[in-house]
């Protein structure tokens, strides 16, 4: 996002100025009016007028999620200990583990020093601090409990990161094992089978059907390996670009959502992530409609995003959260029933936390069970394929032995 310099007058009639990032000049005017500032002059900042964070990261940052968690937790400890915000950011910049994190801390510190709120300064780095993060920091600053909000936010980020890793491990393990097995089979077809073929041809005789099939596969792979690799690369690039589009992501998520083993895993993982996010936002004072909008951006599942989008329109009409979710098939019935209990008791945020804890435990159990369930099938498939190839190549040898007898 471009960076703008502004001058204006606040509610007390005092002239103020500073620098902020916004998608356009109109968005900046709306943002300033929300802060009680009437803009008088706005101009886009030149390169030499930007702070280190903007220069080195272009208004964004490439720090990884783990660094965001460390940044949040360390900032919470410093602020909770009574260290002023600008000084805390300066300390974090000095002890940053990477240049990107150091530039980010300096960029945030410079903006805060110029009079921006912390959430405004963080909004200049949207790749590192999503809307959820900004909403919670803004709620903490508004309520005067920034250290408590940062503590809650760091706990949320850690739980969310742990859930992502569990889901990723469930998807990656079968893919890695099958890929390694495919490479082993290809190596056998290219290097091992031709040796057997030479031995068989020296003794003559008619080849059995399975042996001829394996030899033909070996010849095809040996002659057209470059075309096969090129085709695989082309398919990979096409799928990567297609899945980067909204249509591709929707198709991919819907496909996995209906699969026997991975469907329940994605459903429970998405439910845990949605309820954890919603509980964190509601307990932080964010309104239900705003919380649902933010949750929709953080679910990272097209099927659940579509369902949550339909939910918002009905809640605006005065319907209860559980009543709306009960009409959808994408969330487990138990989660909907627990939401209804939370609404009836006036403790929706606490009940959502329990729902998130329950389904995170379910995901952990499913990941462990899925790994144990898939592993025998993969071993049987790979072992059967390799063993079948070896038996096919030994068939002519067995036949020659019978003819000698």
Secondary structure, DSSP 8 states (H G I E B T S, - for coil): --EEEEEEE-TTS-EEEEEEE-SSHHHHHHHHHHTT-EEEEEEE--GGGS-HHHHHHTTS----HHHHHHHHHHHHHHHHTT--HHHHHHHHHHT-SSHHHHHHHHHHHHHHHTT--HHHHHTT-TTTS-HHHHHHHHHHHHHT-HHHHHHHHHHHHHHHHHHHHHHHHHHHHHHHHHHHHHHHHHHIIIIIHHHHHHHHHHH-----HHHHHHHHHHHHHHHSHHHHHHHHHHHHHHHHHHHHSHHHHHHHHHHHHTSTTHHHHHHHHHHHHHHHHHHHHHHTT--HHHHHHHHHHHS--HHHHHHHHHHHHHHHTT--HHHHHTT-SSS-HHHHHHHHHHHHHT-HHHHHHHHHHHHHHHHHHHHHHHHHHHHHHHHHHHHHHHHHHHHHHHHHHHHHHHHH-
